[in-house]
């Protein structure tokens, strides 16, 4: 179950604060309250909030100034976006609409509970979208890359996700036959450039959540969550077509052969299982494949149990 959105209430009136906190709680929101804006800034330093209800009544500083300070902190410190809703009376209306405070919305007392709920939930929805966009824009290709030291972590994340959805995931296994001979003949710098080219080019055929990793010399894999056997076949075909052309044009002199195999993995355990055991078994299997101790032919459906991989 996901955690509730966290809302900070800045309200000097204790009776109003008690009423608002009860409403926020009844709407399933996690709420905290401070009595003035300076306390609010301090509270936001100690913990993150998804939205803040900001009283226009001065508490060291006035509500609009508080909003400007929050927006400036977000910009200067690269902090996550927080929704800001001003709470005022008719006498505050001109100040609210004439100043560019950075607030997302405002409520003028008296207001209906339904209006308050709608504005808060609408603000939280906006915050969620803006944070997702921010995270997307900050991502780099390296965010979805792993090596053997992070393989266990990435696999555990995927297994947890698939357990929640009762789904399967796929692993595309890639081997460059002739890699070690190419390294011996043309040097490590050449094959390092080849690998960077391969991994960068590969990203163009994958979904945004697919993860790419190097398992050994000339051995790589793609971890694809929520992907069934038919999807794995389409992925294999795309990668095979695209990379074969690229390798044939730019690295033909290395005389490499691209081989692709894959697994579609069903989970054969329940939520009570200690995930460390099956995930460690899968990591061990992949490293053995990377070392040439295990062969895979084509695309195989398998089941991951607490004892390791077995035929589906």
Phi, psi and omega in degrees: 000133181286152180288149179291154174298142181258127182239132175258131178252123174253103185213114181289334182280113184296327180291315177296320180300317179299318180295314182294319180298322178296321179294314180300320178295319181293339178268007177078024180256141175278120188236146173226154183228139170233162187269343180210172188288325178295320174296325179297316178298318178296318180296323180288336174289326184279335181201159182268148178229149178277329180208156177230129171267117193247114176293140175283344180295133181299137174218072190089308171227167182268158188306316181294322178294323176302314181298319179298318179297318179297314180296323179293320177297318179300319183288314186286327185253005179056045181270160180295149181292137177239133177287139182233123178237120180278139176245117183215186177243178183304325182292343179268351191300315181298319179296319182297314186277343184265342181257137177274080187274341184091005177291149180275332185195174175211158177231130179255123180287146355280146178228157179285150176301321180297322178293318179299314180298315182298316182292322179293312181295323177295320178296317180296323177296318178298316180300315179301317180293318181294322179291322177297318179296318179299315179297321180296317182290334181276347184290148174237164178304331182292338181299331182256019180251147177218160170240188184296333180290335180251003182300316181300315180298312182296318180294321180296321177298317181293315181299317178300316181296317182288330176296317180296325184264359184051048184240186178240161173230165183235154176232117175266121183258129184236133179231132172261100180289128182099007184298313184293325176293323178295320178295319180294321184277325187243356175095158184294329181296319180299313183287332174295317176298321177299314181298316178299317177299315182299310184291321177295315182293324181298325181304333180289346181256000187252163172282162185297334182266353178291146186240137185248139179215155173258127182254337181184187181295113179071015181235127185220165174211158174242127175263118185239105181286151176052047180232119180275178185299322179294321178293324178295321179296318178295321178297314179302315182297318180297312183295316181299315180293313184291313183287327178298318178295315182296314180293323180292329183275311190263335185233029181300327183294342179280346177057053180260149175242126179271123177241132181237130172228179179190163178231137167253119193253120170263150182264124183253043177207169184248186187293343181280350183286138172288112187295337181302325185290304180293325180293318177297322178295321179291320176300314180300319179298314181296321179292326175293320176298317181296334180270001179082011181275343182231140176245144175237136180246115178072216179248120187242133171278132181225170176235134177263115176249178179294344179263356179125198182275141175214160180302143181285000000 
